[in-house]
Amino acid sequence: MPEHTPSSAAPWLAFFPVTLFATVMGLTGMTLSWQKAAYSLGVNPLVGQVLLIVAACVLLIITTIYMFKCVQHRERVLGELEHPIQISFFPAFSISLLLLSIATYEVSVFLSHYLWLCGAGLHLILTLFVMNQWIHHTRYQIQHITPAWFIPVVGNIIAPIAGVEHGHTEASWFFFSIGLIYWVVLKTLVFNRILFHDPLPEKLLPTLFIMIAPPAIGFVSYLQLNAGELDNFARILYFSALFITLLLFTQWPRFSRLPFSLAWWAYSFPLAAFSIATQSMWLQTREPFFVVLGWLSLILVTFVVILLMIKTVKAITQGQLFRAE
């Protein structure tokens, strides 16, 4: 029998990372931002429809490839499940289904409902799985905590956006409650790690942008649950997202010096979430400030996602991805 091939010579499929599902979140987030802009800013709805097709195709491609990895490189998939940071990206798949359920609602209510049921059910299972790993861990340390930990648990806050439309109001409150409460808990842990322990490694600094997503998406979900009424709690959620966005943009020189990695995709979905929330705020208040910020955020997230796509394709063609770290 041939000897075991060293990991450095293993085929690229073995190193196909679960973190790539974050690209679908970014693409779908941009899609939803353009779909929202068709109502709030008067842009051509065709853009959102085209982006929806692109996002769905990317999800299909990544899912198919990762399924082959599960079959041919099971030990590496199990390694990602045991990794303190990579484990948080498995629920990015179920979040992608939830986001597509929102994006496809006007195309097909049946498809949207089916995607919501699959996405919400799977995300709940993954939330329980990841939290069990956290509770009964033997390997996690404070240095392992990053904003990426928001994905498995706080990601539940997305479910009400389409869930309410499909008549699952109480279930939507259930998911919203999980996301909201554990956002507060995990945010406390993240700030404790950042303020009182070693700073995040440079490669993980883009994950700080994930902190924008919970209050921004929470704002959109809460409006849906609250029959579209803009009350004081909704304002707290939105302006929390606005403040975190401003805080992170004051650090832009630091982010601009970072070399490209897949962690850069952490910029995409949170910025899209803020764009959607800002457009919703414009529709609620009709304050000129929010329409200007809505346009700026839409342009910014579009530029960022296009840049990320170009850099990701370039990195793949140059063999910089899909290799051992």
N, C-alpha and C positions, 0 to 999 in steps of 0.2 A: 504493500500500500504506500502511496505517496505520503511524505511527511506533511504535518500541519503547516499551512501557509501562514507566514507572519502577518500580523494585523496590518502592517504598513503596505502589504502587497494584496490585501483583500480587495475584491471588486468594489466598484463605487456604490453598488446597491447596499452594501453592508453599512455604509456611512451616510445613507440618505436620512437626514434628521427629521424627527417628529416636529421640530420647531418650524418646518416649512409650512405647516398648517396656519401659522400666523400670517403668511402672505395672503391666504384666502380671506382672513378677517380684514386685512387692510384693503384688498380689492373690493370686497363686498361693502365695507364701510364707505369707501369712495362712491360706490354705486348708489347706496342709499342717500348719500349726501347730494348727488346729482338728481336723484328721483325727488327728493324733498325740494330741491331748487326749482324744479319744474312748477311747483305750486307757490313757493314763497318768493322766488326771484324771477320767475317767468322765462327760464331757460328752455331750450328745446328738449322735450321728453325723450327724444330718440337717443340722446347721449346715455341716459340712464339705462335704456333698453339694451344698447350695445354692450355697456359695461357689465350688465347682468349676465349676458351670454359669456363674456370673457371670464368673469368670476366663477361661474358654474363649470366652465371647461377646465379651469385651473384646479378647482376642487376635485373634479373627476380624475384628472391626470395624477395629482399628488396622492389621492386615495388609492388609486390602482397601483401605483409604484410602491406605496407603503405596504399594501397588502402582499405584494410579492416579497418585500423584505420580511414581513411576518412569517412567511412560509420558508424562505431560504436562509434567513439569518435571525432565527427566533431568539438566540442568546443575546444578540445586540438589542433587540426590542425589549427584552427583559432588563437589559442593562439600563436602557432609558427609563424604564418604569421604576428602577431603583435609584436613579439619579435625583438628587435633591432639587435640581432646577428643571431638568428636562421633563420630569413627571408632570409638571404644571402645564405643559403644552399639549398633552393628549386631549384635554377638554377643549382645545382650540378647534378640534374637528366638530364637536357637538355645537359649539358656539357658531361655527360657520353654517351649520344647518339652520340654526335659529335665525341668523341674519338673512339667509336665503329665503326663509319662510316669510320674512318681512318684505323682501325685495320682489318676491313672486306673487304677492297677494293680488295685485291688480291684473296679473297675467292669468292666474288660475287659482281660485279659492281652494279647490280640492288639493292641488299640489302644495300650496302654501300650508294648508292644514296638516297634510301628511308630513311635510318637513318639520313643522312645529312639534307634532307628536313625537317624531323620531328624535329631534334635537333636544326637546325638553326632557324626555324620558332618559335618553342616553346621558345627558348632562347631569341629571340627578344621580344616576348610578356612578358616574365618574367623580362627582363631588363627594359622595359617600366613600368611595374607594380611596381618594386622595386624602381625605380627612382622617380615615382610619390609619393610613400610612403615617401621617403626622402625629397622631395621638400615640401610636404604639411603636414609634421609631426607635432605632438603636444607633442611628448614624447621623441625624441632623444636628447641626450646630448653628449658632446665631449668624455666622458668616454665610450660611446658605440661604438666608431670607433675602428675597429681592421682590420688587413689585410684580414680577411674573407670578408670584404666589396668588395674586388676585384672580388669575384666570379661572382656576377650577371652581372657586366658591362664589366670588363676587360676580362671575359671569352669569349667574342665575338671574341677575337684575335685568337681563335683556329679554327674558321670556314674556313679560306682559305686553310688549309692544305689538306682537302678533297674537298673543294669547287672548287678549281682550276682544279683538276683532273676531276670533273664532268662538267666542262665547265661554271661554274658560276663565271667568273672572276670579273665582276663589282660588283656583290653581295659580293664577297669575299673582295674586297677593301672596301666596305661599312662596313662590320663587323670588318675588320682590323682597320679601322679608328676610329670606336667607342672604341675598346679595347685600342688602343694606346693612344689616347688623354685623355681618362678618367683614364688610368693608371697613367699618369702624375698628373692629378688632385687629385685622391684618394691617391696616394703615398705622395703628399704634406700634405694632411689632416692627414694621418697616422703618418708621422714624426712630425707634429705639436702636435698631441696627445701624442706621445711617449716622445718628448723632453721637452714640456712645461706644461704637466699635469701629473696626477698620472700615475705611470708605469702600464703596463698591469698586470692583476692578473696572478699569476703563472699558473693557469689552462689554460690560453689563450696564454701563451708564445710560444707554438709550432706553433701558427698561423703566427708567424714572418717568418717562412719558405715559406709561400705563396708568399712573396715578390720576391722569386727567379723565380716563374713561368712566370709572364708577359714578362720580357725581354727574357727568354729562349724560350718560345713558340713563342713570337713575332719574334725572330730570325728565327725559323723554318718556320713560316708563311710567313715572308718577303722573304726568299729564294724562297719559292714556287711562290709567286706573282712576283718575280723578275727573273723568268726563271732560278733559280739556281745560279745566279751570286752573288758572294761574294764581295759586295762593302763596302764602309766605314761605311754607316749607319748600315749594317748588323753586322759589327764588333763592333760598339758601343753597339748594343743590346746584343750581346754575352758576351762581356767583362763586361757589366753592370751586367749580370747574374752571371758571374764568381766572380766579386767583392762581391756581396751580399752573395754568397755562402761562400766565405772566411770569410766575416765579421761574419756570423752566426756560422761558425765552430770555431771561436776564443772564442765563448761563450758556447762551448760544455759542460764544467763542470757544468754550470748553468742548461742546458737542461737535463743532465744526472741525476740530483737529483729530477726531477719532478715525481710525482706518475702517473701511467698510467690513461689515460682517452681517450675518443674518439677524443679529440683534437690532440692526437699524430698522427692521420692519416694526419694531415697537413704536416707532414714530407714527406709523400710518393709521391704525385703527383709532387710537385716542384722538388724533387730530380730526379724523372723520366724525367721531362721536361729538366733538366740540362743535364742528361745523353744523351738524344736524340740530344740536341743541340750540345753537345761536339762531338758526333759521326759525326754529319753533318759537324762540323768544321774540323774534321780529313779528311773527304772525300773531302772537298774543298781545304785544304791547304797541306795535307800529311806531316804535321809537326809531328815529333815523340812525342812531348809533348802532343798532343791531342789524340793520340792513347793510350798512357799510362793513361791519364785522363779519356778517354772513358771507358777503362777496369775498372778502379777504381770506376767510378761513376755507372757503370752497376752492379758491385759486391755489392756496397754500397746500391743501391736502392733495389736490390733483398733481401739482408739481412734485411733491414728495413721493407719491406713489409711482409716478412715471420714472423719476430718478431711481427709485429702489428697484423697479423692474429692469431698467437698463443695467444697473450695477450687478444685479443678481444674475442676469443672463450672461453678462461679461465674465463674472466670476466662475460660472459653470463652464463656459467654453474654454476658459484658461486653466481649468482644473484646480481652482482655488477652494471649491466646495467639495463635499462628499469625500472627505479624507479624515484620517485620525487626527484628533486634536492633542 
